[in-house]
Amino acid sequence: MAVASTGIKSLAAAVSNHYAAPDRIAQILHMLGKPAVAEYIKTKLPYGAKSRSGDLGEILASSYVSEYTGYSVGVYKLRWSDHREMAMRGDDILGIRLDPSVTVKFLKGEVKSRAALGKKTVDEARTALGSSNGRPTPHALAFVADRLFETGETALSEVIDQFQLKARIEINQLSHLMFMFTGNNPSSLLTANLSAYNGKIPQFAVGLRVSTHQAFIKDVFEKVIADADKP
């Protein structure tokens, strides 16, 4: 229980940043005070169990990519969600890493969050990774490039524009990630799926198991709301 409590506390501390930029929070705090910040955060958070599950899966996957792979996720895309109860379109994860040998490398990731993961869901992730000939979708590339440009990271935005609008992304610039956040053990399903893949794009799979999957998600979001409401 202590491990779960530590995980809930640590994750809740990071969740708000995926929905709202620190400078936006600071602006509201300065203009309207702490109660307004709490209300703002709560308007950004999903309340449906399915939406929370999907969002937390993507937050965990983004954190994994940023901390352990050498790729940057570019932007926290949940900040631009047009409705808190609707999944965003495009690739779940678009990782970017500048590489002297090929200019830039891309990590295309698909994320699933399930209380009980099954083969059908893993197959759906495989299908999504294979879309657009295994390359990041044009929508995902444009979305990330636009957001980077808007936030002043023009150099990286221009690199993405180059490979979205002019040059073709080559196979040696690609890797795929399948990230599963689940209540059951995903090892055998992921191993079987990776073994069956016969393409040329390097494949990686991560299974994060929390046996109390649904309760864990509920507790994380309740902790975020409770922390926001603290005076």
Long-range contacts (C-beta under 8 A, 24 or more apart in sequence): 4-210, 4-212, 4-216, 4-219, 7-210, 7-216, 8-216, 8-219, 8-220, 8-223, 9-223, 11-56, 11-59, 11-60, 11-220, 12-220, 12-221, 12-223, 12-224, 12-227, 13-227, 14-59, 14-63, 15-45, 15-56, 15-59, 15-220, 15-221, 15-224, 16-41, 16-224, 16-228, 17-76, 18-55, 18-59, 18-62, 18-76, 18-78, 18-79, 19-44, 19-45, 19-76, 19-78, 19-79, 19-81, 20-44, 20-79, 21-76, 21-79, 34-231, 37-228, 38-228, 38-229, 41-224, 41-225, 41-228, 42-225, 42-228, 43-84, 44-78, 44-81, 44-84, 45-84, 45-221, 45-224, 45-225, 46-84, 46-85, 46-221, 47-84, 47-85, 48-85, 49-214, 49-217, 49-218, 51-84, 51-85, 51-86, 51-87, 52-217, 52-218, 52-221, 53-113, 53-114, 53-213, 53-214, 53-217, 54-87, 54-111, 54-113, 56-113, 56-181, 56-217, 56-220, 56-221, 57-111, 57-112, 57-113, 57-179, 57-181, 58-92, 58-93, 58-111, 60-179, 60-181, 60-208, 61-92, 61-93, 61-109, 61-111, 61-177, 61-179, 61-181, 61-206, 62-93, 64-179, 64-206, 64-208, 65-93, 65-95, 65-107, 65-109, 65-177, 69-95, 69-97, 69-107, 69-177, 70-97, 71-95, 71-96, 71-97, 71-105, 71-107, 72-96, 72-97, 74-144, 74-147, 74-148, 74-156, 74-160, 75-144, 75-147, 75-148, 75-151, 77-143, 77-144, 77-147, 80-143, 80-147, 89-139, 90-137, 90-139, 90-140, 90-143, 91-128, 91-136, 91-137, 91-140, 92-128, 92-179, 93-177, 93-179, 94-136, 94-140, 94-141, 94-144, 95-177, 96-144, 96-156, 96-159, 96-160, 98-156, 98-159, 99-173, 102-170, 102-172, 102-173, 103-159, 103-162, 103-173, 104-159, 104-160, 104-163, 104-173, 105-173, 105-174, 105-175, 106-135, 106-136, 106-163, 106-169, 106-173, 106-174, 106-175, 107-174, 107-175, 107-176, 107-177, 108-134, 108-135, 108-136, 108-174, 108-175, 108-176, 108-177, 109-176, 109-177, 109-178, 109-179, 110-176, 110-177, 110-178, 110-179, 111-179, 111-180, 111-181, 112-178, 112-179, 112-180, 112-181, 112-182, 113-180, 113-181, 113-182, 113-213, 113-217, 114-180, 114-181, 114-182, 114-183, 114-213, 115-182, 115-183, 115-184, 115-213, 115-214, 116-182, 116-183, 116-184, 117-180, 117-182, 117-183, 117-184, 117-186, 117-189, 117-207, 118-189, 119-189, 119-192, 121-180, 122-178, 122-180, 122-186, 122-189, 122-190, 122-193, 123-193, 125-178, 125-180, 126-178, 126-193, 126-197, 129-176, 129-178, 130-199, 134-171, 134-174, 134-176, 134-199, 134-201, 135-169, 135-174, 136-169, 138-164, 171-200, 171-201, 174-201, 174-202, 175-201, 175-202, 175-203, 175-204, 176-201, 176-202, 176-203, 176-204, 177-204, 177-205, 177-206, 178-203, 178-204, 178-205, 178-206, 179-205, 179-206, 179-208, 180-205, 180-206, 180-207, 180-208, 181-208, 181-210, 181-213, 182-207, 182-208, 182-209, 182-210, 182-213, 183-209, 183-210, 183-211, 183-212, 183-213, 183-214, 184-209, 185-209
